[in-house]
Amino acid sequence: MPDSFRVEYLVLDESDKLFEPELFKQIDSVLKACSNPSIIRSLFSATLPDFVEVRARELMHDAVRVIVGRKNMASETIKQKLIFTGSEEGKLLAIRQSFAESLNPPVLVFLQSKERAKELYGELAFDNIRVDVIHSDLSEQERGNAVDNFRAGKTWVLIATDVVARGMDFKGVNCVINYDFPDSASAYVHRIGRSGRAGRSGEAITFYTEEDIPLLRNVANLMAASGCEVPPWLMKLQKKKWKKHRPKRDSISTKPDL
């Protein structure tokens, strides 16, 4: 890193991801290269797991922790809702029904993979809702155009993966739809946190199917902690440790199998 000794401020955004094992070696090399003894280091994240706090204390002296709201919780300005769709086919029916009844753009829709994002876009592209999709297979210019059109209001609904849930700020997103159930608590918080920003109100809708039910209690706990009303039966479900939840799902299509 050129002139690394002169670096006065080092900012690590989305630090919970940067400190994961597969990235930490690279981040550690950056930290060591910035050798200015008076450097000021700052870490930011919507969620801060315990292992990140441990590493942060190792890296920072006389650190000050500032928490806005409750730690690792969604904003109280977001109205959160769970919708049982039964199956993958049910999700497609549910999202179309939701848009037909009350489409309030801009809306972000999250899926668990770029392949599924492409499939959903293929289904909705010819509906009258001004939809677009963003994923890693697009060129940098195509991704930039998708973001600019969404920000300008030319696109009402933007389909995306979890990559967009981090490091990309959209002002005034009215609704986030978790078309695919989030694969972790932090993914849920980061996704729905695209709405209800800077004191604005927002809405988050999470679809779930039979295979998502074992982890439903985890989302219910997050909802309850942020002040949302949760049906009593949800809180009676058994709590299961939330590991990466990316089950193999049926393809998103209304075309009959041949």
Order of alpha helices (4+ residues) and beta strands (2+ residues): beta-alpha-alpha-beta-alpha-beta-alpha-beta-alpha-beta-alpha-beta-beta-alpha-beta-alpha-alpha
